Amino acid sequence: MSETSTKPYLIRAIYEWCTDNGFTPYVAVFVDGNTNVPREFVKNNEIVLNVSFDATSGLDMGNEWIGFSARFGGVSRKIDVPVENVLAIYARENGQGMAFPVERSIPETQAATERENNPPPKLAPVDADTPVTAEEGGTDDDPTPPPVPRIGGKKPSLKVVK
């Protein structure tokens, strides 16, 4: 018998922590053929979604899928995301949360072509001590959420503590 992944449980735990503390939970998702999201908001095969109670309807965070309805530009859309495609879940206000490795399922030749045609944007380092305010995006009318903050311009990492 194979073990159940800890990933969906950790996603739900961080979601609950965000809501208990009055934060807005966001999920960063790798978009592939199994992901049902509005493609017009996908950049570099990724999308960041506000999964707060106020932004979603019928949120279901299962072990295999995250599903809900949300408004994009005033139009209600059904969203379905495989848990295996979740890159991170974090609080919009302070960037605290958890990142996950994702096995990218698109063929390498297609990925190379996409990298050539859509180079990643140049991002300035984010100061982890500067909080994000409500005016900086993430409303129903502004579907572009802020990027995942990086501490000192570095990729988030985990440290094993014994």
C-alpha atoms as an extended CHARMM CRD file, in Angstrom:
* protein
*
       162  EXT
         1         1  MET       CA              0.0000000000        0.0000000000        0.0000000000  PROA      1               0.0000000000
         2         2  SER       CA              1.4670000000        3.3620000000       -0.9900000000  PROA      2               0.0000000000
         3         3  GLU       CA              1.5960000000        6.3150000000        1.3750000000  PROA      3               0.0000000000
         4         4  THR       CA             -0.6490000000        9.3200000000        0.8410000000  PROA      4               0.0000000000
         5         5  SER       CA              1.2690000000       12.4900000000       -0.0280000000  PROA      5               0.0000000000
         6         6  THR       CA              1.6390000000       15.0810000000        2.7340000000  PROA      6               0.0000000000
         7         7  LYS       CA              1.2640000000       17.9170000000        0.2100000000  PROA      7               0.0000000000
         8         8  PRO       CA             -2.5590000000       18.3040000000        0.2890000000  PROA      8               0.0000000000
         9         9  TYR       CA             -2.5230000000       18.2470000000        4.0940000000  PROA      9               0.0000000000
        10        10  LEU       CA              0.1710000000       20.9210000000        4.2380000000  PROA      10              0.0000000000
        11        11  ILE       CA             -1.7380000000       23.0680000000        1.7210000000  PROA      11              0.0000000000
        12        12  ARG       CA             -4.8870000000       22.8420000000        3.8580000000  PROA      12              0.0000000000
        13        13  ALA       CA             -2.8920000000       23.6130000000        7.0230000000  PROA      13              0.0000000000
        14        14  ILE       CA             -1.3130000000       26.7570000000        5.5590000000  PROA      14              0.0000000000
        15        15  TYR       CA             -4.7310000000       27.7990000000        4.1860000000  PROA      15              0.0000000000
        16        16  GLU       CA             -6.2490000000       27.4310000000        7.6600000000  PROA      16              0.0000000000
        17        17  TRP       CA             -3.3480000000       29.3060000000        9.2580000000  PROA      17              0.0000000000
        18        18  CYS       CA             -3.8240000000       32.1750000000        6.7780000000  PROA      18              0.0000000000
        19        19  THR       CA             -7.5590000000       32.4500000000        7.4170000000  PROA      19              0.0000000000
        20        20  ASP       CA             -7.1820000000       32.1180000000       11.2060000000  PROA      20              0.0000000000
        21        21  ASN       CA             -4.7510000000       35.0500000000       11.1830000000  PROA      21              0.0000000000
        22        22  GLY       CA             -6.7880000000       37.2600000000        8.8490000000  PROA      22              0.0000000000
        23        23  PHE       CA             -4.3920000000       36.8050000000        5.9040000000  PROA      23              0.0000000000
        24        24  THR       CA             -5.3230000000       36.2580000000        2.2550000000  PROA      24              0.0000000000
        25        25  PRO       CA             -4.1990000000       32.8000000000        1.0750000000  PROA      25              0.0000000000
        26        26  TYR       CA             -2.7580000000       32.6660000000       -2.4500000000  PROA      26              0.0000000000
        27        27  VAL       CA             -1.7010000000       29.5540000000       -4.3650000000  PROA      27              0.0000000000
        28        28  ALA       CA              0.9040000000       29.6080000000       -7.1260000000  PROA      28              0.0000000000
        29        29  VAL       CA              0.1150000000       26.9200000000       -9.7080000000  PROA      29              0.0000000000
        30        30  PHE       CA              2.0320000000       25.3310000000      -12.5810000000  PROA      30              0.0000000000
        31        31  VAL       CA             -0.3700000000       25.2860000000      -15.5250000000  PROA      31              0.0000000000
        32        32  ASP       CA             -0.4570000000       22.3070000000      -17.8660000000  PROA      32              0.0000000000
        33        33  GLY       CA             -3.1390000000       20.4120000000      -19.8040000000  PROA      33              0.0000000000
        34        34  ASN       CA             -4.6470000000       19.0390000000      -16.5690000000  PROA      34              0.0000000000
        35        35  THR       CA             -5.1990000000       22.4960000000      -15.0740000000  PROA      35              0.0000000000
        36        36  ASN       CA             -8.4790000000       24.3580000000      -15.6790000000  PROA      36              0.0000000000
        37        37  VAL       CA             -7.7690000000       28.0690000000      -15.1990000000  PROA      37              0.0000000000
        38        38  PRO       CA             -8.3730000000       31.1860000000      -17.3210000000  PROA      38              0.0000000000
        39        39  ARG       CA             -5.4760000000       30.9010000000      -19.7940000000  PROA      39              0.0000000000
        40        40  GLU       CA             -5.4320000000       34.6300000000      -20.5030000000  PROA      40              0.0000000000
        41        41  PHE       CA             -3.9760000000       35.1910000000      -17.0090000000  PROA      41              0.0000000000
        42        42  VAL       CA             -1.2690000000       32.4950000000      -17.2850000000  PROA      42              0.0000000000
        43        43  LYS       CA              2.3090000000       33.7450000000      -17.5900000000  PROA      43              0.0000000000
        44        44  ASN       CA              5.2590000000       31.3860000000      -18.1260000000  PROA      44              0.0000000000
        45        45  ASN       CA              2.9930000000       28.3910000000      -17.4470000000  PROA      45              0.0000000000
        46        46  GLU       CA              2.1400000000       29.7380000000      -13.9840000000  PROA      46              0.0000000000
        47        47  ILE       CA             -0.7930000000       31.5190000000      -12.3600000000  PROA      47              0.0000000000
        48        48  VAL       CA             -1.3280000000       32.8530000000       -8.8350000000  PROA      48              0.0000000000
        49        49  LEU       CA             -4.8470000000       32.4610000000       -7.4590000000  PROA      49              0.0000000000
        50        50  ASN       CA             -6.5330000000       34.1360000000       -4.4950000000  PROA      50              0.0000000000
        51        51  VAL       CA             -8.2410000000       31.2530000000       -2.6490000000  PROA      51              0.0000000000
        52        52  SER       CA             -9.7010000000       33.2760000000        0.2220000000  PROA      52              0.0000000000
        53        53  PHE       CA            -13.2910000000       32.7590000000        1.3330000000  PROA      53              0.0000000000
        54        54  ASP       CA            -14.2540000000       36.1540000000       -0.1280000000  PROA      54              0.0000000000
        55        55  ALA       CA            -12.7090000000       35.4200000000       -3.5540000000  PROA      55              0.0000000000
        56        56  THR       CA            -14.0230000000       31.8770000000       -4.0750000000  PROA      56              0.0000000000
        57        57  SER       CA            -17.2730000000       29.9730000000       -4.1140000000  PROA      57              0.0000000000
        58        58  GLY       CA            -17.5390000000       26.2790000000       -3.3310000000  PROA      58              0.0000000000
        59        59  LEU       CA            -13.8600000000       25.8330000000       -2.4400000000  PROA      59              0.0000000000
        60        60  ASP       CA            -12.9680000000       22.1420000000       -2.2110000000  PROA      60              0.0000000000
        61        61  MET       CA             -9.3840000000       21.3070000000       -1.2130000000  PROA      61              0.0000000000
        62        62  GLY       CA             -9.1560000000       17.5570000000       -1.6690000000  PROA      62              0.0000000000
        63        63  ASN       CA             -6.1790000000       15.2130000000       -1.7210000000  PROA      63              0.0000000000
        64        64  GLU       CA             -5.9970000000       15.1380000000       -5.5340000000  PROA      64              0.0000000000
        65        65  TRP       CA             -7.7060000000       18.3680000000       -6.7030000000  PROA      65              0.0000000000
        66        66  ILE       CA             -8.4360000000       21.9180000000       -5.6000000000  PROA      66              0.0000000000
        67        67  GLY       CA            -11.6660000000       23.1780000000       -7.1320000000  PROA      67              0.0000000000
        68        68  PHE       CA            -13.7110000000       26.3570000000       -6.8200000000  PROA      68              0.0000000000
        69        69  SER       CA            -15.4540000000       29.1140000000       -8.7570000000  PROA      69              0.0000000000
        70        70  ALA       CA            -14.0430000000       32.6370000000       -8.8900000000  PROA      70              0.0000000000
        71        71  ARG       CA            -14.6070000000       35.8620000000      -10.7960000000  PROA      71              0.0000000000
        72        72  PHE       CA            -12.0810000000       37.0420000000      -13.3520000000  PROA      72              0.0000000000
        73        73  GLY       CA            -12.9070000000       40.4290000000      -14.8640000000  PROA      73              0.0000000000
        74        74  GLY       CA            -16.4360000000       40.1000000000      -13.4610000000  PROA      74              0.0000000000
        75        75  VAL       CA            -17.0550000000       36.7080000000      -15.1130000000  PROA      75              0.0000000000
        76        76  SER       CA            -17.5070000000       33.6020000000      -12.9330000000  PROA      76              0.0000000000
        77        77  ARG       CA            -15.1210000000       30.7930000000      -13.9270000000  PROA      77              0.0000000000
        78        78  LYS       CA            -14.7270000000       27.2070000000      -12.6840000000  PROA      78              0.0000000000
        79        79  ILE       CA            -11.1740000000       26.4810000000      -11.5200000000  PROA      79              0.0000000000
        80        80  ASP       CA             -9.7140000000       22.9750000000      -11.1610000000  PROA      80              0.0000000000
        81        81  VAL       CA             -6.0870000000       22.5090000000      -10.1240000000  PROA      81              0.0000000000
        82        82  PRO       CA             -4.3220000000       19.1920000000       -9.5080000000  PROA      82              0.0000000000
        83        83  VAL       CA             -2.6910000000       19.2940000000       -6.0700000000  PROA      83              0.0000000000
        84        84  GLU       CA              0.5030000000       18.0100000000       -7.7130000000  PROA      84              0.0000000000
        85        85  ASN       CA              0.6570000000       21.2910000000       -9.7250000000  PROA      85              0.0000000000
        86        86  VAL       CA              0.6180000000       23.5770000000       -6.6710000000  PROA      86              0.0000000000
        87        87  LEU       CA              3.9620000000       25.3760000000       -6.4970000000  PROA      87              0.0000000000
        88        88  ALA       CA              3.2740000000       27.2820000000       -3.2650000000  PROA      88              0.0000000000
        89        89  ILE       CA              0.6400000000       28.5160000000       -0.8340000000  PROA      89              0.0000000000
        90        90  TYR       CA              1.3420000000       31.7030000000        1.0630000000  PROA      90              0.0000000000
        91        91  ALA       CA             -0.1590000000       34.7280000000        2.7910000000  PROA      91              0.0000000000
        92        92  ARG       CA             -0.4380000000       37.7050000000        0.4500000000  PROA      92              0.0000000000
        93        93  GLU       CA              0.2080000000       40.1850000000        3.2410000000  PROA      93              0.0000000000
        94        94  ASN       CA              3.5710000000       38.8490000000        4.4420000000  PROA      94              0.0000000000
        95        95  GLY       CA              4.6500000000       36.1080000000        2.0060000000  PROA      95              0.0000000000
        96        96  GLN       CA              4.7990000000       33.4490000000        4.7120000000  PROA      96              0.0000000000
        97        97  GLY       CA              3.8080000000       29.9890000000        3.5700000000  PROA      97              0.0000000000
        98        98  MET       CA              5.2670000000       26.9400000000        1.8980000000  PROA      98              0.0000000000
        99        99  ALA       CA              6.7190000000       26.1370000000       -1.5270000000  PROA      99              0.0000000000
       100       100  PHE       CA              6.6250000000       22.7050000000       -3.1510000000  PROA      100             0.0000000000
       101       101  PRO       CA              8.6010000000       21.0220000000       -5.9340000000  PROA      101             0.0000000000
       102       102  VAL       CA              6.5330000000       20.2610000000       -9.0260000000  PROA      102             0.0000000000
       103       103  GLU       CA              7.3600000000       17.7370000000      -11.7230000000  PROA      103             0.0000000000
       104       104  ARG       CA              6.6710000000       19.6510000000      -14.9100000000  PROA      104             0.0000000000
       105       105  SER       CA              4.8380000000       17.3610000000      -17.2900000000  PROA      105             0.0000000000
       106       106  ILE       CA              5.3100000000       19.2530000000      -20.5580000000  PROA      106             0.0000000000
       107       107  PRO       CA              7.8510000000       17.6930000000      -22.9240000000  PROA      107             0.0000000000
       108       108  GLU       CA             11.3340000000       19.2480000000      -22.7670000000  PROA      108             0.0000000000
       109       109  THR       CA             11.2740000000       20.3160000000      -26.4170000000  PROA      109             0.0000000000
       110       110  GLN       CA              8.0150000000       22.2010000000      -25.8480000000  PROA      110             0.0000000000
       111       111  ALA       CA              9.4160000000       23.7190000000      -22.6440000000  PROA      111             0.0000000000
       112       112  ALA       CA             12.5650000000       24.8770000000      -24.4610000000  PROA      112             0.0000000000
       113       113  THR       CA             10.4670000000       26.4840000000      -27.2060000000  PROA      113             0.0000000000
       114       114  GLU       CA              8.3040000000       28.2560000000      -24.6370000000  PROA      114             0.0000000000
       115       115  ARG       CA             11.3990000000       29.5410000000      -22.8010000000  PROA      115             0.0000000000
       116       116  GLU       CA             12.7710000000       30.9530000000      -26.0660000000  PROA      116             0.0000000000
       117       117  ASN       CA              9.4670000000       32.5810000000      -27.0460000000  PROA      117             0.0000000000
       118       118  ASN       CA              8.5540000000       33.7990000000      -23.5440000000  PROA      118             0.0000000000
       119       119  PRO       CA             11.6620000000       34.6560000000      -21.5240000000  PROA      119             0.0000000000
       120       120  PRO       CA             10.9800000000       35.1710000000      -17.8100000000  PROA      120             0.0000000000
       121       121  PRO       CA             10.5250000000       38.7810000000      -16.7090000000  PROA      121             0.0000000000
       122       122  LYS       CA             13.2920000000       40.5630000000      -14.8440000000  PROA      122             0.0000000000
       123       123  LEU       CA             12.1350000000       40.8930000000      -11.2450000000  PROA      123             0.0000000000
       124       124  ALA       CA             13.5840000000       43.2130000000       -8.6610000000  PROA      124             0.0000000000
       125       125  PRO       CA             14.3120000000       41.6510000000       -5.2670000000  PROA      125             0.0000000000
       126       126  VAL       CA             11.4670000000       42.0330000000       -2.7840000000  PROA      126             0.0000000000
       127       127  ASP       CA             12.2320000000       43.4090000000        0.6470000000  PROA      127             0.0000000000
       128       128  ALA       CA             10.7930000000       40.8130000000        3.0450000000  PROA      128             0.0000000000
       129       129  ASP       CA             10.4010000000       43.4650000000        5.7720000000  PROA      129             0.0000000000
       130       130  THR       CA              8.0850000000       45.6120000000        3.6360000000  PROA      130             0.0000000000
       131       131  PRO       CA              4.4770000000       44.4100000000        3.9590000000  PROA      131             0.0000000000
       132       132  VAL       CA              2.2330000000       44.2190000000        0.9230000000  PROA      132             0.0000000000
       133       133  THR       CA             -0.7690000000       46.5230000000        1.2100000000  PROA      133             0.0000000000
       134       134  ALA       CA             -4.2840000000       45.9750000000       -0.0920000000  PROA      134             0.0000000000
       135       135  GLU       CA             -3.7570000000       48.6660000000       -2.7360000000  PROA      135             0.0000000000
       136       136  GLU       CA             -1.0380000000       46.6150000000       -4.4720000000  PROA      136             0.0000000000
       137       137  GLY       CA             -3.3620000000       44.3460000000       -6.4730000000  PROA      137             0.0000000000
       138       138  GLY       CA             -5.3140000000       41.1520000000       -6.0180000000  PROA      138             0.0000000000
       139       139  THR       CA             -8.8890000000       42.4010000000       -6.2960000000  PROA      139             0.0000000000
       140       140  ASP       CA            -11.6540000000       40.8500000000       -8.3970000000  PROA      140             0.0000000000
       141       141  ASP       CA            -11.2450000000       43.6680000000      -10.9230000000  PROA      141             0.0000000000
       142       142  ASP       CA             -7.4430000000       43.3010000000      -11.0160000000  PROA      142             0.0000000000
       143       143  PRO       CA             -6.7040000000       39.6330000000      -11.7980000000  PROA      143             0.0000000000
       144       144  THR       CA             -2.9210000000       40.1010000000      -11.5630000000  PROA      144             0.0000000000
       145       145  PRO       CA             -1.7880000000       39.2290000000       -8.0280000000  PROA      145             0.0000000000
       146       146  PRO       CA              1.6090000000       40.2940000000       -6.7250000000  PROA      146             0.0000000000
       147       147  PRO       CA              4.5200000000       37.8650000000       -7.2580000000  PROA      147             0.0000000000
       148       148  VAL       CA              5.5800000000       35.4370000000       -4.5410000000  PROA      148             0.0000000000
       149       149  PRO       CA              7.9630000000       37.4390000000       -2.3240000000  PROA      149             0.0000000000
       150       150  ARG       CA             11.5240000000       36.2090000000       -2.0780000000  PROA      150             0.0000000000
       151       151  ILE       CA             13.5940000000       36.7860000000        1.0130000000  PROA      151             0.0000000000
       152       152  GLY       CA             16.7450000000       38.6760000000        0.1240000000  PROA      152             0.0000000000
       153       153  GLY       CA             16.1220000000       37.9350000000       -3.5600000000  PROA      153             0.0000000000
       154       154  LYS       CA             16.6620000000       34.2120000000       -2.9060000000  PROA      154             0.0000000000
       155       155  LYS       CA             14.4140000000       31.2470000000       -3.6110000000  PROA      155             0.0000000000
       156       156  PRO       CA             12.6100000000       29.9730000000       -0.4730000000  PROA      156             0.0000000000
       157       157  SER       CA             14.1970000000       26.9420000000        1.1480000000  PROA      157             0.0000000000
       158       158  LEU       CA             13.5100000000       24.6620000000        4.0740000000  PROA      158             0.0000000000
       159       159  LYS       CA             15.9400000000       23.7120000000        6.8090000000  PROA      159             0.0000000000
       160       160  VAL       CA             15.6860000000       20.4430000000        8.7590000000  PROA      160             0.0000000000
       161       161  VAL       CA             15.6310000000       21.0940000000       12.5030000000  PROA      161             0.0000000000
       162       162  LYS       CA             16.1890000000       18.1780000000       14.8660000000  PROA      162             0.0000000000
